[in-house]
Amino acid sequence: MALDDSQLVAIAVTGCKQAFQQLYRRHHKRVYAICFRLSGQAHLADDMTQACFIRLWHKLDQFRGDSQFTTWLHRLCVRQAINELKVQQSWWRRFIPTEQLEPQDIPTVAFDEYHQLDKCIAKLPQRTRMVFVLCAIEGYQHKEIAALLNIAEGTSKAQYHNAKQFLQEMLA
């Protein structure tokens, strides 16, 4: 009989790595998808997914069962992925001022296994992509996005509008 997430969490909190491994196997594809859509790059998504599960291991004892584990994990991963992107962005800014980057200078990755929309989402500018993914795909409200990204709610709405326009042009 397979254990549900709450049971696995209760066992993993005691230090049982096999229970945590089952949670990982059960949820790593969803976590990777979140990270990939937010970062737009496979190698970043791999690193961010690993960081999310490391964070999960350290925060597992904070899961209280007030919501479904998947809901709690999703929020933890979105916050971790955004923090990872902020750290990476500030690291690169020391070497290349972003205003000097042209769109064609931003590295791209072949995404053969993903459908056309994911390819187009990956081509959006980072902030626009993050707002679009959080709103359209992950279901966050603009107020929540604004708080997560430290931007104004109106900026979130404008970025979302821009993303939709960019995607319509790319898919036309």
Disulfide bonds with the S-S distance in Angstrom:
none
